[in-house]
């Protein structure tokens, strides 16, 4: 059974959430719906999405599942990157392009450059937050969301001075359960120090197991802020796999201690997620994949892990450098 956590609005959900950033990489809606249903079947109750994902289409893709399981799932969405308006007709025709990119992967870097340079506006105004939330609720088919997060804000962004008050008002109106930040830690740290109100009740950052974890307690001044992490598999899996290839004895050692074969990439990914869940009770860990078979194998292992909690925590500690303390800029030295 997956561990549970309580979100700032008091709702209980799974400590492992499903990230929807890559959902639209599956060109066919039927495959996307099967993937989402599989996540729920194997215990995931929290979904993380954003206005940006899938050129604005990812939220609508979640709507049938949310409608079918109304009140049983929790959801976070984000604003600030991408348009606040509903998806354009062009975005609705992206399935053909995605099929082309799957058959011709060499075109993906070009598509990323065009997408990144021309189609992703940044807007953290109070008005944009309202417009984006209104669109999100319409696309999701919901009256409220559990979390509304600033999407990868940086200190260089012109963040509206009225934004905190607007987010608090949206929370008082019952349209959001809580608000906060989601982004890269070197950006979030200085923002929190300069404007702690932006963190609200939730902080979510990209997690690389091979980098020191942020010293949250000293940076957040003891405020009761929940937290989540994303990107662990993308950032950490390949470097650890390469370390195992370079030192086979290391892979054998940890395979024995965790009672599984870490030569299998899916098993290694499950072990990394299991280590995160065991080492950070009360925290949210996001996981994303478009491969339904890999999702089933990963979640099956996490429901009945062959490793003990103590060994999972030891595995985490082996790779994680010591905790850093925030400098005067909020960035670890």
C-alpha positions as CSV (number, residue, x, y, z in Angstrom):
1,X,0.0,0.0,0.0
2,X,1.3,3.5,-0.9
3,X,1.8,5.8,2.1
4,X,-0.6,8.7,2.6
5,X,-0.2,12.4,3.4
6,X,-2.4,15.3,4.3
7,X,-2.4,18.4,2.1
8,X,-2.7,21.9,3.6
9,X,-6.4,21.9,3.0
10,X,-6.8,18.8,5.2
11,X,-7.5,16.4,2.4
12,X,-5.8,13.0,2.5
13,X,-4.1,11.6,-0.6
14,X,-1.3,9.3,-1.7
15,X,2.3,10.4,-1.0
16,X,3.2,9.3,-4.5
17,X,1.6,11.6,-7.1
18,X,1.4,11.3,-10.9
19,X,3.0,14.1,-12.9
20,X,1.2,14.9,-16.1
21,X,3.9,17.0,-17.9
22,X,4.5,14.3,-20.5
23,X,0.9,13.0,-20.8
24,X,0.3,14.4,-24.2
25,X,3.4,12.6,-25.6
26,X,0.9,9.8,-26.1
27,X,-0.7,10.9,-29.3
28,X,-4.0,9.0,-28.8
29,X,-6.5,10.0,-26.1
30,X,-7.5,6.3,-25.5
31,X,-3.9,5.5,-24.4
32,X,-3.8,8.6,-22.2
33,X,-7.0,7.6,-20.5
34,X,-5.8,4.0,-19.9
35,X,-2.6,5.4,-18.4
36,X,-4.4,7.6,-16.0
37,X,-6.9,4.8,-15.0
38,X,-3.9,2.5,-14.4
39,X,-2.4,5.0,-12.0
40,X,-5.6,5.1,-10.0
41,X,-6.0,1.4,-10.1
42,X,-2.6,1.0,-8.5
43,X,-3.1,3.4,-5.7
44,X,-2.2,6.9,-6.9
45,X,-4.7,9.6,-5.7
46,X,-2.8,12.8,-6.5
47,X,-2.3,14.3,-9.9
48,X,0.0,17.2,-10.8
49,X,-0.8,19.3,-13.9
50,X,-0.3,22.8,-15.3
51,X,-1.9,25.2,-17.8
52,X,1.3,24.7,-19.9
53,X,1.3,21.0,-20.1
54,X,0.3,19.5,-23.5
55,X,0.0,23.0,-25.0
56,X,-2.9,23.6,-22.6
57,X,-4.7,20.2,-23.2
58,X,-3.4,18.1,-20.3
59,X,-6.0,19.5,-17.8
60,X,-8.9,18.6,-20.0
61,X,-7.5,15.1,-20.4
62,X,-7.9,14.6,-16.6
63,X,-11.5,15.8,-16.6
64,X,-13.2,12.4,-17.4
65,X,-11.2,10.7,-14.6
66,X,-12.0,13.5,-12.1
67,X,-15.6,13.4,-13.1
68,X,-15.8,9.6,-12.7
69,X,-14.0,9.6,-9.3
70,X,-15.4,13.0,-8.0
71,X,-14.1,13.8,-4.6
72,X,-11.7,10.8,-4.5
73,X,-8.7,12.4,-6.1
74,X,-6.6,15.5,-5.2
75,X,-5.1,17.8,-7.8
76,X,-2.5,20.5,-8.2
77,X,-2.3,22.9,-11.1
78,X,0.0,25.8,-11.9
79,X,0.0,29.2,-13.6
80,X,2.6,31.7,-14.9
81,X,4.0,29.7,-17.8
82,X,2.0,29.5,-21.0
83,X,-1.3,31.1,-21.9
84,X,-4.1,31.5,-19.4
85,X,-6.7,31.2,-22.2
86,X,-8.3,27.9,-23.2
87,X,-6.3,25.8,-25.8
88,X,-6.2,27.1,-29.3
89,X,-7.4,25.2,-32.4
90,X,-3.7,24.7,-33.3
91,X,-2.9,23.0,-30.0
92,X,-5.8,20.6,-30.5
93,X,-4.1,19.4,-33.7
94,X,-0.9,18.4,-32.0
95,X,-1.6,14.7,-32.1
96,X,-0.3,14.4,-35.7
97,X,2.9,16.3,-34.8
98,X,3.5,14.1,-31.7
99,X,3.1,11.0,-33.9
100,X,5.7,12.4,-36.3
101,X,8.1,13.2,-33.4
102,X,7.7,9.6,-32.1
103,X,8.7,8.2,-35.5
104,X,11.4,10.8,-36.1
105,X,13.1,11.5,-32.7
106,X,15.8,13.6,-34.4
107,X,13.2,16.4,-34.8
108,X,12.6,16.7,-31.1
109,X,15.4,19.1,-30.3
110,X,14.1,21.5,-33.0
111,X,10.6,21.2,-31.7
112,X,11.8,22.0,-28.2
113,X,13.7,25.1,-29.4
114,X,10.7,26.4,-31.3
115,X,8.4,25.7,-28.4
116,X,10.6,27.2,-25.8
117,X,11.5,30.4,-27.7
118,X,8.2,31.3,-29.3
119,X,5.3,29.8,-27.4
120,X,5.9,30.0,-23.6
121,X,5.1,33.5,-22.2
122,X,5.8,34.2,-18.6
123,X,3.2,36.1,-16.6
124,X,2.9,36.1,-12.8
125,X,0.4,39.0,-12.5
126,X,-2.6,38.8,-10.2
127,X,-4.9,39.1,-13.2
128,X,-3.1,36.2,-14.9
129,X,-3.5,34.0,-11.8
130,X,-7.3,34.7,-11.9
131,X,-7.6,34.0,-15.6
132,X,-5.5,30.9,-15.5
133,X,-7.4,29.4,-12.5
134,X,-10.7,30.1,-14.2
135,X,-9.5,28.3,-17.4
136,X,-8.1,25.4,-15.3
137,X,-11.3,24.9,-13.4
138,X,-13.2,24.9,-16.7
139,X,-10.9,22.5,-18.4
140,X,-10.8,20.1,-15.3
141,X,-14.5,20.3,-14.7
142,X,-13.9,21.2,-11.1
143,X,-15.2,23.9,-8.7
144,X,-11.9,24.1,-6.9
145,X,-8.4,22.7,-6.9
146,X,-6.4,21.5,-3.9
147,X,-3.2,23.4,-4.9
148,X,-2.5,26.3,-7.2
149,X,1.2,26.9,-7.7
150,X,3.4,29.5,-9.4
151,X,5.1,27.5,-12.2
152,X,8.9,27.8,-12.1
153,X,9.1,31.5,-11.1
154,X,12.6,33.0,-11.0
155,X,14.0,36.1,-9.2
156,X,14.2,37.7,-12.7
157,X,10.4,37.5,-13.2
158,X,8.3,40.6,-12.6
159,X,6.0,39.1,-10.0
160,X,3.0,41.2,-9.2
161,X,3.2,42.8,-5.8
162,X,-0.6,42.1,-5.4
163,X,-0.2,38.4,-6.1
164,X,-0.1,37.2,-2.5
165,X,-3.3,39.0,-1.7
166,X,-5.0,37.7,-4.8
167,X,-4.0,34.1,-4.0
168,X,-5.2,34.5,-0.4
169,X,-8.5,35.9,-1.7
170,X,-8.9,32.9,-4.1
171,X,-8.3,30.6,-1.1
172,X,-10.9,32.4,1.0
173,X,-13.4,32.1,-1.9
174,X,-12.9,28.3,-1.8
175,X,-11.5,28.2,-5.3
176,X,-8.2,26.8,-4.1
177,X,-7.2,24.8,-1.1
178,X,-3.8,26.3,-0.8
179,X,-1.1,28.0,-2.9
180,X,2.6,28.0,-3.2
181,X,5.6,27.6,-5.5
182,X,6.8,24.8,-7.9
183,X,10.2,25.2,-9.5
184,X,13.9,24.8,-9.3
185,X,15.4,25.2,-5.9
186,X,18.1,27.8,-6.9
187,X,15.2,30.0,-8.0
188,X,12.7,29.2,-5.2
189,X,15.2,29.8,-2.4
190,X,15.9,33.5,-3.1
191,X,12.2,34.1,-3.9
192,X,11.1,32.8,-0.5
193,X,13.6,34.9,1.3
194,X,12.5,38.0,-0.6
195,X,8.8,37.3,-0.5
196,X,8.0,34.5,1.9
197,X,4.3,35.1,1.4
198,X,4.6,33.5,-2.1
199,X,5.3,30.1,-0.6
200,X,1.8,30.1,1.0
201,X,1.4,26.6,2.3
202,X,3.2,24.5,-0.3
203,X,6.7,24.3,-1.8
204,X,7.6,21.9,-4.6
205,X,11.0,21.6,-6.2
206,X,13.0,19.5,-8.6
207,X,14.8,16.8,-6.7
208,X,18.2,15.3,-7.7
209,X,19.3,12.7,-5.2
210,X,22.9,13.4,-6.1
211,X,22.6,17.0,-4.9
212,X,22.3,18.2,-1.3
213,X,18.8,18.7,-0.1
214,X,17.7,22.3,0.9
215,X,17.6,23.2,4.6
216,X,13.9,23.9,4.7
217,X,13.5,24.4,8.4
218,X,15.9,27.4,8.6
219,X,14.7,29.0,5.3
220,X,11.0,28.7,6.1
221,X,11.3,30.1,9.6
222,X,9.3,27.2,11.1
223,X,6.2,28.0,9.0
224,X,3.8,25.0,8.5
225,X,4.4,24.5,4.8
226,X,3.9,21.2,3.1
227,X,6.3,20.1,0.3
228,X,6.6,18.0,-2.7
229,X,9.4,16.9,-5.1
230,X,9.5,16.1,-8.7
231,X,12.1,15.0,-11.4
232,X,14.0,12.5,-9.3
233,X,13.9,9.7,-11.9
234,X,14.8,12.0,-14.7
235,X,17.7,13.6,-12.8
236,X,19.1,10.7,-10.8
237,X,18.4,7.4,-12.5
238,X,21.0,7.6,-15.3
239,X,23.9,8.9,-13.2
240,X,23.3,6.1,-10.6
241,X,23.0,3.5,-13.4
242,X,26.3,4.7,-14.8
243,X,27.9,4.5,-11.3
244,X,26.7,0.9,-11.0
245,X,28.2,0.1,-14.5
246,X,31.5,1.6,-13.4
247,X,31.6,-0.2,-10.1
248,X,29.6,-3.5,-10.4
249,X,30.4,-4.4,-6.8
250,X,28.3,-1.3,-5.7
251,X,25.3,-2.5,-7.7
252,X,25.7,-6.0,-6.2
253,X,26.0,-4.6,-2.7
254,X,22.8,-2.6,-2.9
255,X,20.9,-5.3,-4.8
256,X,21.6,-7.6,-1.9
257,X,20.6,-5.0,0.7
258,X,17.4,-4.1,-1.1
259,X,16.6,-7.7,-2.0
260,X,16.1,-6.9,-5.7
261,X,18.1,-6.6,-9.0
262,X,19.0,-3.0,-9.5
263,X,20.4,-3.9,-12.9
264,X,16.7,-3.6,-14.0
265,X,16.0,0.0,-14.8
266,X,12.4,-0.2,-13.7
267,X,13.4,-1.8,-10.4
268,X,16.0,0.9,-9.8
269,X,13.5,3.6,-10.5
270,X,11.1,2.0,-8.0
271,X,13.9,1.8,-5.4
272,X,14.7,5.5,-5.9
273,X,11.0,6.3,-5.3
274,X,10.8,4.0,-2.4
275,X,13.8,5.6,-0.8
276,X,12.2,9.0,-1.2
277,X,8.9,7.9,0.4
278,X,10.7,6.2,3.3
279,X,13.1,9.1,3.9
280,X,10.5,11.9,3.7
281,X,7.3,10.8,5.5
282,X,4.7,13.5,5.0
283,X,6.3,14.7,1.8
284,X,4.9,14.3,-1.7
285,X,6.9,12.5,-4.4
286,X,5.8,12.9,-8.1
287,X,6.4,10.3,-10.7
288,X,5.8,10.5,-14.4
289,X,5.8,8.0,-17.2
290,X,3.9,7.3,-20.5
291,X,4.6,3.6,-20.4
292,X,1.7,1.8,-18.7
293,X,3.6,-1.5,-18.3
294,X,6.5,0.4,-16.5
295,X,3.9,2.2,-14.3
296,X,2.3,-1.1,-13.3
297,X,5.7,-2.7,-12.5
298,X,6.9,0.3,-10.5
299,X,3.7,0.6,-8.4
300,X,3.5,-3.1,-7.8
301,X,7.0,-2.9,-6.3
302,X,6.1,0.1,-4.2
303,X,2.9,-1.6,-2.9
304,X,4.9,-4.7,-1.7
305,X,8.6,-3.5,-1.6
306,X,11.2,-6.3,-1.2
307,X,13.3,-3.8,0.8
308,X,12.8,-2.7,4.4
309,X,12.2,0.9,5.3
310,X,15.5,1.1,7.1
311,X,17.4,-0.2,4.0
312,X,15.5,2.3,1.7
313,X,16.5,5.1,4.0
314,X,20.1,3.9,4.0
315,X,20.1,3.8,0.2
316,X,18.9,7.4,0.1
317,X,21.5,8.5,2.6
318,X,24.3,6.8,0.6
319,X,23.7,8.9,-2.5
320,X,22.5,12.2,-0.9
321,X,25.3,14.7,0.0
322,X,25.0,16.4,3.4
323,X,22.2,19.0,3.9
324,X,23.2,22.5,3.0
325,X,22.4,25.7,4.9
326,X,21.0,28.7,3.0
327,X,23.4,31.5,2.4
328,X,22.5,35.2,2.5
329,X,21.2,34.8,-1.1
330,X,19.1,31.7,-0.3
331,X,21.4,29.6,-2.5
332,X,23.6,26.9,-1.0
333,X,27.3,27.7,-1.3
